[in-house]
Structures are given as C-alpha cells and as structure tokens.
Amino acid sequence: MTDETDDDLLPELTTPDPMTPKRRALIDGMVWRGLKLAEAAIEAGMTERNAHMCAQDPKFRAALNAEMAAFKVSQRPRNVHRLAELRDQNEAKGAAVQAIRALEELAQQADAAPPSDVRPGIVVIIQRGHLQPEPLGSGAQIMFSDSGDEEE
C-alpha cells in the first residue's frame, strides 16, 4: 500500500532561503527598528564580529537591500501625511511653502507617463528582403549602405 500525499499541491522551492533566523533578526533590527549593527547583533544572539562577517556576504547584503527597499516604500504614505501637516501649519511659513512644492512635485510625478523600457544604446536592424544578391567577382567586397544613400 502506498502513502498518497498531495505533494502536487505544495509549491516547489526554487532555492533554499540563505538567511538563518539570526541573520533575519539582524536585518529586522537594523532596518525596522533602526538599531546599529552591534546592537542588532546582540539582540539577534550573535557576536559583533559575526555580524560584520554577515555584512560582507553578498546574499546577506542583497536581503538587507531588499528589506531596506520595503522599508522605504512603507514610509512613503506617512511622508505625504507629514508634508500635508507642514503645509497646514502657520508657524513656519517657509516650511509650508516647501511642503506645498514637494506635494505638487509628487502629484506631477504620479501623473507623468510611466517610464518606458527603452534604454540607451544602438539598435541594428538588418533587412535582407529588398537587397538583391550581388555576384561576387574575384574577391569579396564589403558594402555599407544607408537607405538614404542608395543610388539606382
């Protein structure tokens, strides 16, 4: 008798998580709680030396950068609220003006067209359908042609 399980329903892990619980705790302490590396290391249950060694690991740095990106995104709504508070206060008029400018700039950025996927570089398009093969003489020739330079 075979043991039938629903293994097909479980997601496949593509790669194992390189972060140990202590490394995750170190990242959480630094990113979400604002602790210094040494303080976060103590709270994560590791030595400061071990935390410095973690900081040199590319996988750890990638996880740290990803967590920092998530933290920054999570702060954006509150930043807008704080700008609105600065705009509405009457004590520091200069701060109110700067807040208005920042809010208007954010609105313009939100209304702007999304960035395209076009990147700087050179695109070479080779179209062979309109070219007639030239008979080769005694030696091969290299010809460069631009559609505007063609002579009939």
Buried (B, 14 or more C-beta within 10 A) or exposed (E): EEEEEEEEEEEEEEEEEEBEEBBBBBBBBBBEEEBEBEBBBBBBEBEBEBBEEBBEBEEBEEBBEEBEEEEEEEEEEEEEEEBEEBBEEEEEEEEBEBBBEBBEEBEEEEEEEEEEEEEEEEEEEEEEEEEEEEEEEEEEEEEEEEEEEEEE
